Amino acid sequence: MEQILVIEGGYSLKGSVRISGAKNAALPVLAATLLSPGKYLIKNCPELLDVKTFSKLLETLGITVTIEKVYDEDGSMDLCIDTDSLSSFEAPYELVRTMRASVLVLGPLVASLGKARVSLPGGCAIGARPIDLHLKGLELMGAKLNLKEGYVEAKAKGGLKGAEIAFDIPTVTGTENLMMAAVTAKGETVIRNAAREPEIVCLGEMLCKMGAKIKGLGTDTIYIKGVKKLKPTDWEIIPDRIEAGTYLMAVAAAGGELFLKEADASLLETVISKLRETGLKIELDHSGILCKKKGRLNAVDVKTLPYPGFPTDLQAQIMAIMATAKGLSVITETIFENRFQHVAELKRLGADIKIEGRSAIVNGVRHLTGAPVMATDLRASASLVIAALGAKGKTTISQIYHLDRGYSRIEQKLSSVGAKIWREDKKSENK
Ligand code: UD1
């Protein structure tokens, strides 16, 4: 039976929560295990639907995935991946449809098997999200591509070769896909206008530990010298900066004081300085981030940009706190063309928001009021949780499978620090 999330607003937060490993680092790291046969131990994988789906995808390729250890605190896992038995080169529609990041197997499969057949992801709730830049890069590296029956078929008979690739737009998974394709290609690959996200650095450093030769990680030009062979390795997933940012905003909405254990503030500089501008108190130390709220927050303007700019994956969440801030806030989305689906839902809670082109103009109201709302995508659902924590009365959120894709144990984490949040079976509407 479908479940809904119920949140009784108005309870402030106190205590500490562990920030889990980053979803967007775990998925490319799992894909990288396709590059060399053998056993890998991938530590600190978050307990998420997307990680389960990716493991299932690896299993359909013939690979064995076993859980080595489960962390009591948040269900995170150390996964043992044995890629000796890699036997298929096809990522089927049923899996790619539920998780676009499945496309990350394309580069490593072509690199290690010389061929891949991967379902095209299609559009999604937040925009068209093409993968043309991934495909152009692979073609430049000598792969022959064929689009057939909704699948992209890629072949590189004599292996891939190094190439000069310049992206029109910095793409995160595109940079990761081509970096994985290039590590064993013949000669040097240069990726210009590459994305600089920390999750790409996490993947790149793992590839280096496997024997790859990569320079320029974390900058907009990445140089990759192809090597003949890689070897398996152990690797640890970095903390999730988007989950950490989401909990900072939860404090901003609910009030109180929260310590985010293991959050890495160095990956969140733009977000932290923006939140400090609102009046939220944030203190940093080597073991995490402490956040306190005193009084009503001030409105700030926000524009999403590729890293190190303000992340699009926190745009919906900051809008939820701007909904009750003092003054007018202009939030501009520059990465995805349709990432304002949370606006209609926030308005159901009493927010005063107008959309003008790529900007949302948020006029802070005194308080929001609980109501039934619907999650439309992963980060939109987090913004509804945040809004509900600060709202008067009860909010119910449906379609929470979106939330489970990217937030591990969110209701346990929040209730352990004082929030009133729980899951219920959805009652049939016909009754
Ligand atoms: C990744 C993240 C996602 C985040 C996004 C932007 C993962 C698994 N997902 O998604 O959470 O919201 O980065 O930070 O890491 N584009 C093209 N052609 C392409 C590829 C991208 O036009 O071939 C465009 C997209 O439509 C978008 C922009 O480039 O407008 C950036 O997208 P991209 O960085 O590729 O996002 P993802 O890697 O899909």
Boltz pocket constraint, residues with backbone or C-beta under 6 A from the ligand:
constraints:
  - pocket:
      binder: B
      contacts: [[A, 23], [A, 24], [A, 27], [A, 101], [A, 127], [A, 128], [A, 129], [A, 130], [A, 131], [A, 132], [A, 133], [A, 134], [A, 135], [A, 169], [A, 170], [A, 171], [A, 172], [A, 173], [A, 174], [A, 195], [A, 199], [A, 312], [A, 313], [A, 334], [A, 335], [A, 336], [A, 337]]
      max_distance: 6.0
